[in-house]
Amino acid sequence: MENTKKLQLKFKRIDQKSYNLVLKNPREDLTEEEIKKVMDIIVEKNIINPAGMKIEAVEDASIIDTSVKKFDLGI
């Protein structure tokens, strides 16, 4: 079985659409405080401009844990 983890950072763009920044293999000991601090810096410093749209607010963050079980079908 193959497990993968991703950190999804969700922001609100100036056009009111959501923008998701997904980072692979986040640290196991990552805290909410660290995530919030980095997201605030991204907004304050205007670091990312997806589709030319400014990010204006932090929405939320999630750790996505995915398990994949492959079957040997003899193919």
N, C-alpha and C positions, 0 to 999 in steps of 0.2 A: 504494500500500500504506500502510495506517495502522498506526503503532506506538504502543503505550501502555506505560508502566511504572507499577507500583504497588509500594509497600513494605508488606509484610504483617508485622505484629507479632503473634506468637502468645503468649498467656498461659494460665496454668492458674487456673481459678476455684476458690473454696473448696469447691464441690461436685464437684471433680475433672474438670469438663468444660472443654474448650478454648474460648477466646474469641479471635477474630481482629479486629484493628484494621487497616484497610486505608487507606493514604494514597496519593493520586494524585500523580504526577509528582515523585518524590523527587529530591533534588539528585544530580547525577552523581558528585560527589566525596564523598558520604556514606561515613563509615567505620564499621566494626564497633564500634569504641570509642564513637562518638557514639550509635549505635543502642542499645547495651547500657546506656549511661548514662541515656538517656531512658526506656528500659523499666524500669530499676531505680527511677527517680523515680516513674513511674506506679504501681508496686507499693507503694513506701514511703509515698507521700503519699495512697494510696487515691483516686486521681483519677477512676478509672472504676469503676462498679459495674453491669456488664451484668446485666439481669434481676434487679437487687437483690442480686446475688452479688458478694462481695469477690474481687478478683484477689489470689492469694497467691504466684504465682511466674511467672518468665519462662520460656517454653519455647524459642522460636526466632524468627528473623526471616528473611525472604526478599524478594528483588526479583523481581517477576513481570513478565516482558517479553512482551507479546502483540503479534503481527502479524496484521492482518486484510487479506485481499485480496478486494476486491469485484469481481464480474463484471457487465459490462453485458450483460444478457440481452435487451435491446430490449423490455422490458415497459413 
